Amino acid sequence: MRGLEPPLPMVSVLERLETLAPGQTLVVIHDRRPMFLYPQLDERGFSHETHEPRPGVVRIVIRRPAA
């Protein structure tokens, strides 16, 4: 999702999440913390962890709950 202008990263992530099977994981690499995405993930029941290995690189691991 790096280099895309808002809201394209969030829209792309939400579309991709719809294709995940229960228990599957999506890893997103972003330029910054997507603050508007987190509430959307919470509302949909996805768990998520965010790591910033270096400035300008944000790694978000999103998991669909197992059935």
Backbone torsions as a table, in degrees:
resi	resn	phi	psi	omega
1	MET	NA	4.5	-178.8
2	ARG	-69.0	139.3	175.8
3	GLY	85.5	-6.5	178.8
4	LEU	-87.9	144.3	177.2
5	GLU	-84.1	144.0	175.9
6	PRO	-59.2	145.1	4.4
7	PRO	-95.6	14.3	-175.2
8	LEU	-55.2	-43.0	178.8
9	PRO	-60.0	-45.0	-178.4
10	MET	-65.9	-43.4	178.9
11	VAL	-60.8	-44.3	-179.8
12	SER	-63.3	-43.3	179.5
13	VAL	-63.9	-47.0	-178.9
14	LEU	-62.1	-38.0	176.8
15	GLU	-65.0	-43.0	-179.1
16	ARG	-65.9	-37.6	-179.3
17	LEU	-61.3	-30.4	179.8
18	GLU	-64.3	-21.4	-177.5
19	THR	-92.6	-7.8	-178.1
20	LEU	-74.1	136.9	173.9
21	ALA	-81.7	160.1	177.0
22	PRO	-52.3	132.9	179.4
23	GLY	87.4	-10.0	-179.4
24	GLN	-79.0	159.8	-176.5
25	THR	-123.6	144.2	172.8
26	LEU	-121.0	130.6	176.5
27	VAL	-108.6	126.1	-178.5
28	VAL	-116.4	132.0	173.7
29	ILE	-107.8	126.6	-173.7
30	HIS	-134.0	164.3	178.1
31	ASP	-79.9	-25.4	-175.5
32	ARG	-152.9	167.2	177.6
33	ARG	-67.4	124.1	-179.5
34	PRO	-83.9	80.6	-171.3
35	MET	-58.2	-31.6	-179.8
36	PHE	-79.9	-17.5	179.0
37	LEU	-75.8	-38.4	-174.8
38	TYR	-55.8	-46.9	177.8
39	PRO	-62.8	-33.5	177.7
40	GLN	-65.1	-40.7	178.2
41	LEU	-64.4	-44.7	179.8
42	ASP	-61.3	-44.2	-180.0
43	GLU	-62.2	-32.7	-177.7
44	ARG	-89.3	-1.9	176.7
45	GLY	84.4	15.2	178.5
46	PHE	-86.5	143.0	171.2
47	SER	-91.7	155.8	-178.8
48	HIS	-153.1	148.0	175.5
49	GLU	-132.3	138.6	-179.7
50	THR	-119.4	134.0	177.6
51	HIS	-129.1	141.9	176.0
52	GLU	-119.7	88.5	-176.9
53	PRO	-65.8	-25.5	176.4
54	ARG	-160.9	162.5	-179.7
55	PRO	-57.6	133.8	178.2
56	GLY	85.2	2.1	177.6
57	VAL	-129.4	116.6	179.1
58	VAL	-121.3	125.8	-179.3
59	ARG	-111.3	121.1	-179.2
60	ILE	-116.1	122.8	176.5
61	VAL	-102.6	118.2	-176.2
62	ILE	-115.9	129.6	-179.1
63	ARG	-120.9	134.1	171.3
64	ARG	-83.8	132.3	-179.5
65	PRO	-60.2	148.0	175.1
66	ALA	-67.2	152.1	-176.9
67	ALA	-60.8	NA	NA
